Amino acid sequence: MLAFNTSPISVIHNPVSVDFPESGFMPGRPPLTRLPSACEPWETKLDDAKYLILGDEATTEEMELNERWRDQVRKLPEISIDTLRGSEVLLRRARVVLTFLVHLYVHSQVPKFDDDNPSPHLIPRSVSLPLLNLCNILSLPPVLTYSDTVLYNWIVVPNESSTKLGLDFQTTFTQTPDEAHFYRISALIEVRGIEALQLMRQCLEESSIADSLSILRIATHLRKLAVVIDEMSVLLMNMYKGCDPAVFYHRIRPWFRGGGGGKDGRLWKFEGADDLTATKFEKLSGPSAGQSSIIHALDVFLGIRHDTHMGRPKDALSSPATSTNNHSPQASESRSDPTFMTRMQNYMPQAHREFLDQLRAHSPAVRDFVQEHGLRKSDNSSKSNGFFVSFRGNILRTLSAWYFLGTIDPAEELTKSYNIAVSALKRFRDGHIKIVRTYIIDQAARDIPAFETPSDSAENLRGTGGTLLLPFLQACGENTKASLFDLK
């Protein structure tokens, strides 16, 4: 049975405190499944969208049905979000509904290939105005994100094969078990990440003490973290058990495309928005695994940097969401060429961005701590110092240190354990590349024109986040591997 811890967030009293979310990045309770009656027209149109077909695959008859639905969306009343203010639960559900409506409205149209400069997709005022108001409150862009499809979209259901409870997903584009399974895998990884966050917290607590026993405890926590990451890898590879690659690539993934990401490259325009807002949100990334806060947290904690700009489209929007954490459009534009991972943080819930900023600012950083205390052999004097420092604090701790330090070199153990944790994250990224090859690259290869080679096509494929997919993922793996310490 899945258990979600809803206890209060604890604070670590270190040089820079980090508020670790005890229940992970998923909400502690299932999200709201239906908005109040005042917003029922939105929910009704979302219910009616279950028969929609992708515009580039619809028959003439299906396109007539699609257009009838789209016309009804245009005629929706302009509903104020005032009744939702003050309740994050209501605001989150409204975001899920409205962002799904936007993607359904855009991608149920037939792509335009006969125009060198096609007009933007016009999002009708009935949807664009409440969505933009929501985005202003939640500091998120007006596009579907990972958090909308996974974190704030799940429900708990009985599992027919056991007494345990399982996760299902209320709002999907295709109503297929494949799409629900795709979201479920991400959600289960987030749940498993709760222990990863707890281990990070314990490492930071011990680093503020920094005696020999603390170093050994950090090493133990890092080895446990590696086990958790490997279990996340196992969950990731379970994608094959319930999501067919062809169904994902042809029926599910096209709905994720953001502004400018469709087959005809048309941008998005939000009716009723001022000129600045309209320009800022013309091009938007769709939901992407790159928006998962737990993966970013692991990178930040382990000190893995992705400063490479490989795979970032030159015309990509720098930062679509206004934020208080210096990831706003203005802040990003003042820096040179922000990386894909930096941009993806603007699609995360604001609390997650703030947590990552706290973790990034923490001193000492774990990798710096390992570099200072692990890249050397501890001698007898260092062991002695650790003993007496420990004695002043706790006699039991002192006896434990005296026993263990006779057989284990804390510095060597710390470095080895850090490398074990980083290697586990590298394995997770290798698994992700395998998934991408199966679900995207191999599927796309079947549509390659005769004059192109599969390798050429793979190099040019972009993810729903807008990046060159394979080069970017390979660069992330290389960056992770480069973080390993040389033990020779």
Backbone torsions as a table, in degrees:
resi	resn	phi	psi	omega
1	MET	NA	131.2	179.1
2	LEU	-72.8	130.7	178.3
3	ALA	-118.7	127.1	179.8
4	PHE	-110.9	116.2	-177.7
5	ASN	-74.3	122.6	-179.1
6	THR	-110.8	19.3	-179.8
7	SER	-69.2	159.5	-176.4
8	PRO	-61.6	155.3	177.7
9	ILE	-70.2	134.2	179.4
10	SER	-96.3	158.2	-177.8
11	VAL	-119.2	133.4	177.8
12	ILE	-94.3	130.0	-178.7
13	HIS	-92.1	78.7	177.4
14	ASN	-116.7	175.8	178.8
15	PRO	-49.6	-40.0	171.4
16	VAL	-125.2	114.2	-175.9
17	SER	-73.8	147.6	178.4
18	VAL	-125.0	122.7	178.7
19	ASP	-87.6	99.1	-178.2
20	PHE	-82.2	127.4	176.8
21	PRO	-73.1	114.3	-174.6
22	GLU	-64.0	-29.6	-179.3
23	SER	-97.2	16.5	-179.5
24	GLY	76.6	-160.9	-176.4
25	PHE	-91.3	-9.8	173.3
26	MET	-84.8	148.6	177.4
27	PRO	-62.1	149.8	-177.0
28	GLY	-69.3	-20.2	178.6
29	ARG	-127.1	155.0	179.2
30	PRO	-56.2	139.4	179.6
31	PRO	-64.5	163.5	177.0
32	LEU	-61.9	141.6	-178.1
33	THR	-102.5	-11.4	-179.3
34	ARG	-155.1	138.3	177.9
35	LEU	-79.1	161.6	177.0
36	PRO	-60.8	166.1	-173.8
37	SER	-57.2	-30.5	-179.0
38	ALA	-62.2	-27.3	-179.5
39	CYS	-105.1	12.8	-177.8
40	GLU	-57.6	-35.2	177.8
41	PRO	-56.3	-34.5	176.9
42	TRP	-66.3	-46.2	-179.2
43	GLU	-62.9	-39.3	-179.4
44	THR	-63.1	-44.4	179.1
45	LYS	-65.0	-32.8	176.6
46	LEU	-68.6	-39.0	175.3
47	ASP	-62.1	-41.8	-177.9
48	ASP	-69.4	-16.5	-176.0
49	ALA	-80.0	-1.1	-174.2
50	LYS	-65.1	-19.0	179.9
51	TYR	-95.6	-2.5	-175.8
52	LEU	-63.7	147.0	177.6
53	ILE	-117.7	144.2	174.9
54	LEU	-51.4	135.7	-175.4
55	GLY	-60.1	-32.3	-178.8
56	ASP	-83.4	1.7	178.0
57	GLU	-123.6	-7.5	-173.1
58	ALA	-74.8	143.8	171.4
59	THR	-77.0	173.8	179.6
60	THR	-58.9	-43.7	179.9
61	GLU	-65.6	-40.9	179.2
62	GLU	-67.1	-34.7	177.8
63	MET	-66.1	-33.6	176.7
64	GLU	-64.3	-40.9	176.7
65	LEU	-65.6	-42.6	177.5
66	ASN	-58.2	-46.2	-176.2
67	GLU	-68.9	-32.5	176.8
68	ARG	-63.7	-42.4	177.7
69	TRP	-65.0	-44.1	-179.0
70	ARG	-62.4	-37.3	177.6
71	ASP	-64.1	-38.3	177.6
72	GLN	-66.1	-34.2	176.1
73	VAL	-64.9	-42.3	179.0
74	ARG	-62.0	-29.5	-177.1
75	LYS	-91.9	3.2	177.7
76	LEU	-61.1	146.7	175.7
77	PRO	-67.7	152.5	175.8
78	GLU	-80.2	108.6	-174.4
79	ILE	-100.6	128.8	178.5
80	SER	-75.6	147.8	177.0
81	ILE	-96.2	11.0	-177.5
82	ASP	-57.7	-35.5	-179.0
83	THR	-71.5	-12.9	-179.2
84	LEU	-95.1	-17.6	-176.1
85	ARG	-61.5	143.8	178.6
86	GLY	90.3	-8.3	178.4
87	SER	-126.0	107.9	179.8
88	GLU	-65.1	-31.8	178.9
89	VAL	-61.0	-45.4	178.6
90	LEU	-67.6	-42.3	-178.7
91	LEU	-63.4	-39.0	-179.5
92	ARG	-66.0	-43.3	178.6
93	ARG	-64.7	-40.6	178.4
94	ALA	-60.8	-38.2	178.3
95	ARG	-64.6	-44.4	178.3
96	VAL	-57.6	-48.7	-177.3
97	VAL	-62.5	-49.5	-174.2
98	LEU	-71.0	-37.8	178.8
99	THR	-70.3	-36.3	173.7
100	PHE	-63.0	-41.5	178.6
101	LEU	-60.8	-40.9	179.1
102	VAL	-61.1	-48.9	-178.5
103	HIS	-65.7	-39.2	177.0
104	LEU	-63.9	-41.4	-178.8
105	TYR	-64.8	-44.5	-177.0
106	VAL	-71.0	-48.7	-169.6
107	HIS	-88.0	0.6	172.0
108	SER	-88.5	2.1	175.7
109	GLN	-91.4	156.5	176.0
110	VAL	-78.3	131.0	177.7
111	PRO	-60.9	149.0	178.8
112	LYS	-105.2	111.1	-179.9
113	PHE	-107.9	-2.9	-174.7
114	ASP	-98.3	14.8	-178.0
115	ASP	-131.5	123.6	-179.3
116	ASP	-67.4	-26.1	-179.1
117	ASN	-134.6	71.1	-174.7
118	PRO	-65.3	146.9	178.8
119	SER	-69.0	153.1	-179.6
120	PRO	-66.7	158.3	169.2
121	HIS	-68.6	125.4	178.9
122	LEU	-95.8	112.8	177.5
123	ILE	-81.1	120.9	-173.8
124	PRO	-62.6	150.1	-177.5
125	ARG	-54.2	-36.1	-177.6
126	SER	-59.2	-25.9	179.0
127	VAL	-106.0	-41.1	-172.6
128	SER	-65.2	-42.2	-175.9
129	LEU	-66.7	-49.2	177.3
130	PRO	-64.6	-34.2	-180.0
131	LEU	-67.2	-44.2	178.9
132	LEU	-63.3	-37.0	176.5
133	ASN	-64.9	-41.8	176.5
134	LEU	-60.8	-44.0	-177.0
135	CYS	-64.6	-34.4	178.1
136	ASN	-65.4	-37.2	179.5
137	ILE	-73.3	-43.3	-174.3
138	LEU	-91.1	-4.2	-180.0
139	SER	57.2	52.9	178.6
140	LEU	-137.5	156.9	178.9
141	PRO	-78.4	158.2	-178.8
142	PRO	-82.3	63.5	-179.0
143	VAL	-152.1	154.8	178.8
144	LEU	-64.9	135.4	179.8
145	THR	-123.4	170.8	175.2
146	TYR	-55.5	-40.6	-178.5
147	SER	-66.6	-32.3	178.7
148	ASP	-70.6	-39.7	-176.5
149	THR	-81.3	-28.4	-172.8
150	VAL	-114.4	-58.2	-168.9
151	LEU	-72.1	-34.0	-174.6
152	TYR	-118.9	33.4	-174.1
153	ASN	-136.8	4.9	-172.1
154	TRP	-96.9	157.4	174.1
155	ILE	-136.0	156.3	178.0
156	VAL	-97.3	130.9	-178.5
157	VAL	-132.7	153.9	175.6
158	PRO	-63.9	145.9	176.4
159	ASN	-98.9	117.1	-174.3
160	GLU	-63.5	-26.6	-175.0
161	SER	-89.7	-4.0	-179.0
162	SER	-158.9	-179.3	178.1
163	THR	-86.3	-3.4	-179.1
164	LYS	-78.3	162.4	174.8
165	LEU	-97.0	149.0	-179.9
166	GLY	-120.6	174.5	177.8
167	LEU	-105.1	135.6	171.4
168	ASP	-130.3	174.8	-175.0
169	PHE	-131.1	125.6	-171.7
170	GLN	-71.8	-45.2	-172.9
171	THR	-110.4	118.1	176.9
172	THR	-137.3	166.5	178.5
173	PHE	-83.8	-34.8	-170.1
174	THR	-110.9	-11.8	-176.2
175	GLN	58.6	22.9	178.4
176	THR	-94.1	149.9	174.3
177	PRO	-63.2	-24.4	179.3
178	ASP	-63.9	-44.3	-179.0
179	GLU	-67.2	-41.8	177.9
180	ALA	-62.0	-40.5	179.5
181	HIS	-65.5	-38.0	177.9
182	PHE	-58.7	-46.4	177.5
183	TYR	-68.7	-36.8	-175.5
184	ARG	-62.7	-41.1	-179.9
185	ILE	-59.1	-45.0	178.5
186	SER	-62.5	-41.9	-178.7
187	ALA	-64.6	-41.8	179.7
188	LEU	-66.4	-34.4	174.7
189	ILE	-64.2	-40.4	177.5
190	GLU	-62.7	-42.0	178.8
191	VAL	-63.4	-43.5	178.2
192	ARG	-64.4	-26.7	179.9
193	GLY	-69.1	-12.2	178.1
194	ILE	-58.9	-45.2	179.4
195	GLU	-67.2	-34.0	177.4
196	ALA	-59.9	-42.6	178.4
197	LEU	-64.7	-39.4	178.6
198	GLN	-63.1	-39.7	178.9
199	LEU	-68.4	-37.5	175.1
200	MET	-59.7	-45.5	179.7
201	ARG	-59.8	-44.8	-179.3
202	GLN	-63.5	-36.9	177.4
203	CYS	-63.4	-43.9	-179.0
204	LEU	-66.9	-36.3	177.3
205	GLU	-62.8	-44.0	-178.9
206	GLU	-69.2	-31.9	-177.1
207	SER	-66.7	-22.6	178.2
208	SER	-74.7	-15.3	177.6
209	ILE	-92.4	-52.3	170.5
210	ALA	63.8	25.4	169.7
211	ASP	-89.3	-178.7	-172.9
212	SER	-63.9	-39.4	179.3
213	LEU	-68.1	-36.8	176.0
214	SER	-60.9	-40.2	179.1
215	ILE	-61.9	-41.5	178.1
216	LEU	-66.5	-37.6	179.3
217	ARG	-67.8	-39.7	176.1
218	ILE	-60.6	-42.2	178.0
219	ALA	-58.9	-42.5	178.3
220	THR	-63.2	-43.6	179.2
221	HIS	-63.4	-37.5	180.0
222	LEU	-66.9	-37.9	176.8
223	ARG	-66.7	-38.7	176.0
224	LYS	-65.6	-37.6	177.2
225	LEU	-60.8	-39.6	178.0
226	ALA	-60.8	-40.0	178.2
227	VAL	-62.7	-43.8	179.7
228	VAL	-62.7	-43.9	-179.8
229	ILE	-63.5	-39.9	177.3
230	ASP	-63.7	-36.4	176.2
231	GLU	-67.9	-33.9	173.3
232	MET	-63.4	-36.2	177.3
233	SER	-64.5	-40.5	177.7
234	VAL	-61.6	-44.2	177.7
235	LEU	-60.4	-42.1	180.0
236	LEU	-59.6	-43.8	-178.3
237	MET	-71.5	-13.6	173.8
238	ASN	-71.2	-3.5	175.5
239	MET	-54.3	-36.1	-177.4
240	TYR	-64.5	-21.5	-173.7
241	LYS	-78.3	-13.8	-175.7
242	GLY	-145.4	-2.1	-178.6
243	CYS	-127.1	113.5	-179.6
244	ASP	-73.5	129.8	-177.8
245	PRO	-56.9	-40.7	-179.2
246	ALA	-67.6	-39.7	178.1
247	VAL	-64.0	-43.2	179.5
248	PHE	-61.9	-49.9	-172.6
249	TYR	-68.6	-42.3	-172.9
250	HIS	-92.8	-28.8	-173.8
251	ARG	-110.2	-30.2	-174.0
252	ILE	-100.5	-54.6	-172.5
253	ARG	-58.1	-37.6	-179.1
254	PRO	-58.8	-27.9	179.2
255	TRP	-69.0	-20.0	-176.5
256	PHE	-78.0	-17.3	-171.1
257	ARG	-58.0	134.1	-179.9
258	GLY	-91.7	-166.6	-178.6
259	GLY	-61.6	126.7	-177.3
260	GLY	80.5	0.0	-176.3
261	GLY	-98.9	-0.5	179.0
262	GLY	-74.5	174.7	-177.9
263	LYS	-62.5	-31.4	-179.6
264	ASP	-94.7	1.4	175.7
265	GLY	68.4	18.5	-178.1
266	ARG	-71.1	136.7	177.9
267	LEU	-80.1	175.4	179.1
268	TRP	-109.6	142.9	174.8
269	LYS	-132.5	128.3	-176.6
270	PHE	-98.1	113.5	-177.6
271	GLU	-61.7	132.7	178.9
272	GLY	91.9	-9.1	179.2
273	ALA	-78.9	150.1	175.7
274	ASP	-70.4	167.8	-173.3
275	ASP	-60.5	-40.0	-179.1
276	LEU	-64.2	-46.8	179.6
277	THR	-63.8	-42.7	-178.1
278	ALA	-60.9	-41.1	179.7
279	THR	-70.0	-41.5	-177.0
280	LYS	-62.7	-33.5	-174.3
281	PHE	-106.5	17.8	177.5
282	GLU	-63.9	-42.1	-176.4
283	LYS	-117.9	119.8	-174.5
284	LEU	-136.2	140.7	175.0
285	SER	-76.2	145.1	174.8
286	GLY	-84.3	-179.4	-179.9
287	PRO	-60.0	139.3	-174.3
288	SER	-147.8	149.2	174.3
289	ALA	-62.2	-20.8	176.8
290	GLY	-66.5	-9.3	178.3
291	GLN	-95.6	6.7	178.7
292	SER	-75.2	120.2	-176.0
293	SER	-69.0	-30.3	-177.3
294	ILE	-67.3	-36.9	179.1
295	ILE	-69.5	-41.2	175.8
296	HIS	-61.3	-40.8	-179.2
297	ALA	-62.4	-41.5	177.6
298	LEU	-62.4	-42.6	178.0
299	ASP	-60.8	-48.2	-177.9
300	VAL	-64.0	-45.7	-177.8
301	PHE	-61.4	-44.6	-177.3
302	LEU	-83.3	-3.2	177.1
303	GLY	74.7	29.6	179.4
304	ILE	-89.7	121.6	-174.7
305	ARG	-106.0	139.9	178.1
306	HIS	-119.1	60.5	-178.3
307	ASP	-77.5	-13.8	178.2
308	THR	-62.9	144.8	180.0
309	HIS	-104.2	14.2	-179.8
310	MET	-59.5	131.8	175.6
311	GLY	90.3	-6.8	-178.7
312	ARG	-84.2	121.1	178.8
313	PRO	-63.2	137.4	-175.5
314	LYS	-61.6	-30.4	-176.1
315	ASP	-98.4	13.8	-176.5
316	ALA	-69.2	145.4	176.8
317	LEU	-65.8	131.5	-175.4
318	SER	-64.7	-54.3	-176.2
319	SER	-155.0	112.5	-172.7
320	PRO	-85.0	-13.8	-171.9
321	ALA	-115.1	140.7	173.2
322	THR	-76.1	138.4	-174.6
323	SER	-150.9	160.8	178.4
324	THR	-97.8	7.3	-173.9
325	ASN	-110.6	29.0	179.0
326	ASN	63.8	23.3	170.9
327	HIS	-110.6	19.8	179.4
328	SER	-71.9	164.0	177.9
329	PRO	-54.1	-41.5	-177.9
330	GLN	-65.3	-43.1	-179.1
331	ALA	-65.8	-42.2	-177.2
332	SER	-68.6	-37.4	-178.5
333	GLU	-67.8	-21.6	179.6
334	SER	-79.6	-15.0	175.9
335	ARG	-97.8	160.5	-178.4
336	SER	-87.8	121.3	169.5
337	ASP	46.3	69.6	179.0
338	PRO	-59.7	144.0	-176.5
339	THR	-74.9	167.6	178.5
340	PHE	-57.6	-44.3	-178.0
341	MET	-63.2	-36.5	176.7
342	THR	-65.1	-44.1	-179.7
343	ARG	-63.6	-37.9	-177.4
344	MET	-65.1	-24.6	178.5
345	GLN	-66.2	-22.7	178.2
346	ASN	-73.3	-10.1	176.9
347	TYR	-99.7	4.5	178.4
348	MET	-92.8	156.0	171.3
349	PRO	-54.5	145.5	-174.6
350	GLN	-58.2	-40.1	179.8
351	ALA	-60.6	-33.9	178.9
352	HIS	-70.0	-40.7	177.6
353	ARG	-62.3	-42.0	-179.9
354	GLU	-65.5	-38.7	177.0
355	PHE	-61.5	-45.9	-179.9
356	LEU	-62.5	-36.0	177.0
357	ASP	-65.8	-41.4	176.8
358	GLN	-62.3	-44.6	-178.8
359	LEU	-64.2	-39.6	179.8
360	ARG	-66.1	-33.8	-177.0
361	ALA	-85.3	-8.6	-175.4
362	HIS	-61.3	140.0	178.5
363	SER	-129.3	127.5	2.2
364	PRO	-83.7	145.6	173.7
365	ALA	-67.3	150.5	-174.2
366	VAL	-61.6	-43.0	-179.3
367	ARG	-64.8	-39.4	176.3
368	ASP	-63.3	-38.3	178.9
369	PHE	-62.9	-43.6	179.1
370	VAL	-64.5	-40.6	180.0
371	GLN	-63.1	-36.4	-179.0
372	GLU	-78.4	-40.9	-171.4
373	HIS	-107.1	-8.1	-174.1
374	GLY	-113.3	-24.4	-174.7
375	LEU	-86.3	47.2	176.9
376	ARG	-163.0	158.1	173.3
377	LYS	-86.3	126.1	178.4
378	SER	-76.0	135.3	-180.0
379	ASP	-100.3	-176.9	-176.6
380	ASN	-63.3	-34.8	-179.1
381	SER	-67.3	-38.2	179.8
382	SER	-68.1	-35.9	176.7
383	LYS	-65.4	-40.7	179.7
384	SER	-63.6	-43.5	177.8
385	ASN	-59.5	-42.9	179.5
386	GLY	-62.5	-36.7	-179.7
387	PHE	-62.4	-49.1	-175.6
388	PHE	-72.4	-33.3	175.0
389	VAL	-62.5	-42.6	-179.8
390	SER	-65.8	-37.9	-177.7
391	PHE	-59.3	-38.8	-179.0
392	ARG	-65.8	-20.9	-175.9
393	GLY	-97.9	-48.2	-170.8
394	ASN	-160.3	122.7	-174.8
395	ILE	-65.9	-36.5	178.3
396	LEU	-66.2	-40.2	178.0
397	ARG	-63.0	-38.1	-179.5
398	THR	-63.7	-45.9	-179.6
399	LEU	-63.6	-39.8	178.3
400	SER	-63.1	-45.3	-179.8
401	ALA	-61.2	-43.5	-179.2
402	TRP	-60.4	-37.7	-178.7
403	TYR	-71.1	-49.7	-173.8
404	PHE	-74.2	-35.3	-175.8
405	LEU	-70.7	-11.1	175.8
406	GLY	-75.5	-18.4	-175.4
407	THR	-121.6	-16.2	-174.1
408	ILE	-127.1	134.8	174.2
409	ASP	-87.8	110.7	-175.8
410	PRO	-58.6	-41.3	-177.3
411	ALA	-63.9	-46.3	-179.9
412	GLU	-65.5	-41.6	179.7
413	GLU	-63.3	-40.0	179.4
414	LEU	-62.0	-47.5	-178.3
415	THR	-65.4	-43.8	178.3
416	LYS	-60.2	-43.2	-177.2
417	SER	-67.1	-39.5	175.9
418	TYR	-59.8	-46.5	179.7
419	ASN	-62.5	-35.1	178.2
420	ILE	-63.9	-41.8	179.0
421	ALA	-66.2	-43.8	178.9
422	VAL	-64.2	-40.6	178.8
423	SER	-62.2	-36.8	177.2
424	ALA	-63.3	-41.7	178.0
425	LEU	-66.6	-34.9	175.2
426	LYS	-62.8	-41.2	178.1
427	ARG	-63.5	-38.3	177.3
428	PHE	-61.1	-43.8	-179.3
429	ARG	-67.9	-35.9	175.5
430	ASP	-62.5	-40.2	176.7
431	GLY	-64.1	-38.9	178.5
432	HIS	-62.3	-40.4	178.0
433	ILE	-62.5	-39.6	177.2
434	LYS	-61.0	-42.7	178.3
435	ILE	-62.1	-45.4	-178.9
436	VAL	-62.6	-40.7	178.0
437	ARG	-61.3	-43.7	-177.3
438	THR	-71.1	-45.3	-170.0
439	TYR	-88.9	-18.5	-177.2
440	ILE	-125.9	-58.2	-173.0
441	ILE	-65.4	-47.7	179.7
442	ASP	-64.5	-36.7	178.9
443	GLN	-68.9	-41.1	179.6
444	ALA	-66.5	-31.1	-178.1
445	ALA	-61.1	-25.9	-179.8
446	ARG	-72.4	-16.4	-179.4
447	ASP	-103.9	10.4	-175.5
448	ILE	-74.7	133.1	174.5
449	PRO	-61.5	156.8	-174.9
450	ALA	-61.2	-28.8	-175.9
451	PHE	-84.2	-3.0	177.7
452	GLU	-108.2	154.9	176.1
453	THR	-100.1	153.1	179.3
454	PRO	-56.2	-38.3	-178.5
455	SER	-65.7	-38.5	177.7
456	ASP	-61.7	-43.7	-178.3
457	SER	-65.8	-41.9	-178.3
458	ALA	-61.2	-37.3	-179.2
459	GLU	-66.4	-25.2	-175.1
460	ASN	-100.4	-3.3	-179.8
461	LEU	-69.5	136.9	178.5
462	ARG	-110.3	146.6	175.5
463	GLY	-81.6	173.7	179.4
464	THR	-67.4	-16.1	174.6
465	GLY	-81.3	-9.4	176.6
466	GLY	101.1	-6.3	-176.9
467	THR	-87.3	156.6	169.9
468	LEU	-64.7	114.5	-161.7
469	LEU	-64.6	-62.6	-173.6
470	LEU	-66.6	-46.3	178.0
471	PRO	-58.8	-38.0	-179.5
472	PHE	-66.1	-48.1	-178.4
473	LEU	-63.3	-38.2	177.4
474	GLN	-64.8	-39.2	178.3
475	ALA	-64.2	-39.8	177.8
476	CYS	-61.4	-41.6	177.4
477	GLY	-64.1	-41.0	178.8
478	GLU	-65.9	-40.1	178.1
479	ASN	-63.3	-39.0	178.8
480	THR	-64.8	-46.8	179.2
481	LYS	-62.0	-36.9	-178.6
482	ALA	-66.7	-15.5	-179.5
483	SER	-81.1	-10.0	179.4
484	LEU	-66.2	142.2	175.4
485	PHE	-86.4	143.3	177.3
486	ASP	-81.1	119.4	-176.0
487	LEU	-95.0	4.0	-178.1
488	LYS	-70.1	NA	NA
